């Protein structure tokens, strides 16, 4: 029928355009990307493990926060007790916080203070370097 041919022609055009157009998701240009909360949070932070449900506190621990996606970061450290975690970020009352999950994340850009509670089990506090 005429309707079916039009539908198939439109579908073919969409598929052809998709296959020939460059994909922004596959080849993002960082210079053209709008900065997000991951960019604002990214950096190195010096601080201390201030409480640990399975051990003692520990001084001189560095966290590295790396942007891995839109409003998403990975947190690593130089202290084996702290697990590598990925956190989705949102903004509330001038602070950057976790959007959900069992890792509490609170970064205050005005003071450069970061507080992280990994899996609600071990807490770290420090400042951006």
Buried (B, 14 or more C-beta within 10 A) or exposed (E): EEEEEEEEEEEEEEEEEEEEEEEEEEEEEEEEEEEBBBBBBBBEBEBBBBBBEEEEEBEEBBBBBBBEEEBBBBBBBEBEBBEEBEBBBEBEEEBBBBBEEEBBBBBBBEEEBBBBBBEEBBBBBBEBE
